[in-house]
Amino acid sequence: MRVTEYLYPESLEAALRLLAAPDTSPIAGGTVVSLEGARAPRLVDITRIGLDQVTLGQGELLIGAAVRAADLTLETLGASPEAMLIAEAAAGMATTPLRNAITVGGNLAYLCGWADLPVAALALDASIEVQQEGAAPQLRPATAWVAQHPRAALPKEALVTALRLPLKPGARGVAYHRFRASATENALVSVAVAVTVAEGICVEARVALGAVTPRPVRAEAVEAALIGGPLTSARIAQAVEALDVRVSPNFRMSPKARTRILAATTRRAILEASQRATGGQA
Ligand SMILES: Cc1cc2nc3c(=O)[nH]c(=O)nc-3n(C[C@H](O)[C@H](O)[C@H](O)COP(=O)(O)OP(=O)(O)OC[C@H]3O[C@@H](n4cnc5c(N)ncnc54)[C@H](O)[C@@H]3O)c2cc1C
């Protein structure tokens, strides 16, 4: 679609006001618009409205929607298991020039099959903050975010303003693993894991899978099999046998091969997260 107006508001309020008009849509990193074209003739650039901040609050890490993937490092996010998972997910996204453009909000809103941040958000029990003119900010849990594509679930004037991550207490371990055919290709499988261990027993497990279904999903049967016992390699291997996600067809690899790779990647990711949670005692 031909772009007739490109607007640079300087505040969130101004951006929300502009987005409430017809035929208008937000643009952030522009990586989709440059490949697929604009969705509306009027584009509102949201990179100068104060959404490029990271805030470490009480029990929560808030990452503004305009923060670039390249800035999702432990240096900017601080040291926590949650920050580590986001940083690991972001570090392997696309290429360095693209990571300098891709934003957190764009990655969550576009929600393509291989998007990495929604997978990490799902494993971290995160919420996505959404705002629109004349309404109070809304928090949408990552589980709801991936259940229905945001393009269908949200009004077109809604803007993703932040990714909010609860910083959970206890002995936590995380890991983000992906499989792809070459370093610059999209993932064929990605797995985000967050586990909490208390007195040697797994008390919480979240295993999120990306790139294998149209939108990320949780491996709930695997999570249930992990909780309630020690995270030994034998228990982890047994839990992964409960993996019951049907892998979508992909022209690069047969579902059978990808299912096998998914199981191996999931096992490795859980093992690494467990070792991090227990300081290598798992
Ligand atoms: C070659 C290539 C390889 C890639 N590889 C990966 C990869 O391995 N992993 C990965 O995770 N990503 C990857 N990406 C990035 C991903 O596919 C999207 O291009 C990117 O996440 C979009 O972010 P953006 O900030 O550029 O959004 P934009 O292109 O600016 O916008 C994308 C869409 O989201 C909407 N939007 C943007 N910001 C907001 C907001 N705050 N609120 C509401 N709607 C918004 C826009 O209106 C538009 O419809 C790759 C991209 C390319 C081009």
The ligand as an SDF file (V2000), in Angstrom:
LIG
                    3D

 53 58  0  0  0  0  0  0  0  0999 V2000
   15.0110  -11.5330    7.1960 C   0  0  0  0  0  0  0  0  0  0  0  0
   14.3680  -11.4480    8.5540 C   0  0  0  0  0  0  0  0  0  0  0  0
   14.6780  -12.4080    9.4900 C   0  0  0  0  0  0  0  0  0  0  0  0
   14.0820  -12.3510   10.7610 C   0  0  0  0  0  0  0  0  0  0  0  0
   14.3830  -13.3020   11.6860 N   0  0  0  0  0  0  0  0  0  0  0  0
   13.7980  -13.2600   12.9130 C   0  0  0  0  0  0  0  0  0  0  0  0
   14.0970  -14.2300   13.8890 C   0  0  0  0  0  0  0  0  0  0  0  0
   14.9150  -15.1330   13.6910 O   0  0  0  0  0  0  0  0  0  0  0  0
   13.4630  -14.1380   15.0840 N   0  0  0  0  0  0  0  0  0  0  0  0
   12.5710  -13.1470   15.3620 C   0  0  0  0  0  0  0  0  0  0  0  0
   11.9960  -13.1320   16.4440 O   0  0  0  0  0  0  0  0  0  0  0  0
   12.3020  -12.1830   14.4640 N   0  0  0  0  0  0  0  0  0  0  0  0
   12.8960  -12.2170   13.2460 C   0  0  0  0  0  0  0  0  0  0  0  0
   12.6220  -11.2450   12.3310 N   0  0  0  0  0  0  0  0  0  0  0  0
   11.7790  -10.1120   12.7640 C   0  0  0  0  0  0  0  0  0  0  0  0
   10.2790  -10.3420   12.6170 C   0  0  0  0  0  0  0  0  0  0  0  0
    9.9390  -11.2000   11.5740 O   0  0  0  0  0  0  0  0  0  0  0  0
    9.6020   -8.9920   12.3960 C   0  0  0  0  0  0  0  0  0  0  0  0
   10.1200   -8.4450   11.1780 O   0  0  0  0  0  0  0  0  0  0  0  0
    9.8830   -8.0070   13.5240 C   0  0  0  0  0  0  0  0  0  0  0  0
    9.6770   -8.5900   14.7600 O   0  0  0  0  0  0  0  0  0  0  0  0
    8.9570   -6.8000   13.4290 C   0  0  0  0  0  0  0  0  0  0  0  0
    9.4050   -5.8330   14.3450 O   0  0  0  0  0  0  0  0  0  0  0  0
    9.5340   -4.3160   13.9170 P   0  0  0  0  0  0  0  0  0  0  0  0
    9.8610   -3.5390   15.1260 O   0  0  0  0  0  0  0  0  0  0  0  0
   10.4620   -4.1660   12.7570 O   0  0  0  0  0  0  0  0  0  0  0  0
    8.0410   -4.0150   13.4840 O   0  0  0  0  0  0  0  0  0  0  0  0
    7.4590   -3.1830   12.2400 P   0  0  0  0  0  0  0  0  0  0  0  0
    7.9390   -3.7320   10.9470 O   0  0  0  0  0  0  0  0  0  0  0  0
    7.6410   -1.7260   12.4650 O   0  0  0  0  0  0  0  0  0  0  0  0
    5.9090   -3.5330   12.4290 O   0  0  0  0  0  0  0  0  0  0  0  0
    5.4520   -4.8600   12.2480 C   0  0  0  0  0  0  0  0  0  0  0  0
    3.9430   -4.9090   12.4460 C   0  0  0  0  0  0  0  0  0  0  0  0
    3.6390   -4.7350   13.8270 O   0  0  0  0  0  0  0  0  0  0  0  0
    2.9040   -3.5250   14.0440 C   0  0  0  0  0  0  0  0  0  0  0  0
    3.5090   -2.8940   15.2170 N   0  0  0  0  0  0  0  0  0  0  0  0
    4.8060   -2.5100   15.3760 C   0  0  0  0  0  0  0  0  0  0  0  0
    5.0030   -2.0440   16.6280 N   0  0  0  0  0  0  0  0  0  0  0  0
    3.8010   -2.1450   17.2510 C   0  0  0  0  0  0  0  0  0  0  0  0
    3.3630   -1.8310   18.5730 C   0  0  0  0  0  0  0  0  0  0  0  0
    4.1920   -1.3440   19.5050 N   0  0  0  0  0  0  0  0  0  0  0  0
    2.0570   -2.0570   18.8810 N   0  0  0  0  0  0  0  0  0  0  0  0
    1.1980   -2.5690   17.9570 C   0  0  0  0  0  0  0  0  0  0  0  0
    1.5530   -2.8870   16.6990 N   0  0  0  0  0  0  0  0  0  0  0  0
    2.8530   -2.6820   16.3620 C   0  0  0  0  0  0  0  0  0  0  0  0
    3.0480   -2.6920   12.7740 C   0  0  0  0  0  0  0  0  0  0  0  0
    1.8960   -1.9070   12.5380 O   0  0  0  0  0  0  0  0  0  0  0  0
    3.2100   -3.7770   11.7160 C   0  0  0  0  0  0  0  0  0  0  0  0
    1.9490   -4.2990   11.3310 O   0  0  0  0  0  0  0  0  0  0  0  0
   13.1930  -11.2740   11.0790 C   0  0  0  0  0  0  0  0  0  0  0  0
   12.9040  -10.3140   10.1250 C   0  0  0  0  0  0  0  0  0  0  0  0
   13.4730  -10.3740    8.8680 C   0  0  0  0  0  0  0  0  0  0  0  0
   13.1370   -9.3030    7.8870 C   0  0  0  0  0  0  0  0  0  0  0  0
  1  2  1  0
  2  3  1  0
  2 52  2  0
  3  4  2  0
  4  5  1  0
  4 50  1  0
  5  6  2  0
  6  7  1  0
  6 13  1  0
  7  8  2  0
  7  9  1  0
  9 10  1  0
 10 11  2  0
 10 12  1  0
 12 13  2  0
 13 14  1  0
 14 15  1  0
 14 50  1  0
 15 16  1  0
 16 17  1  0
 16 18  1  0
 18 19  1  0
 18 20  1  0
 20 21  1  0
 20 22  1  0
 22 23  1  0
 23 24  1  0
 24 25  2  0
 24 26  1  0
 24 27  1  0
 27 28  1  0
 28 29  2  0
 28 30  1  0
 28 31  1  0
 31 32  1  0
 32 33  1  0
 33 34  1  0
 33 48  1  0
 34 35  1  0
 35 36  1  0
 35 46  1  0
 36 37  1  0
 36 45  1  0
 37 38  2  0
 38 39  1  0
 39 40  1  0
 39 45  2  0
 40 41  1  0
 40 42  2  0
 42 43  1  0
 43 44  2  0
 44 45  1  0
 46 47  1  0
 46 48  1  0
 48 49  1  0
 50 51  2  0
 51 52  1  0
 52 53  1  0
M  END
$$$$
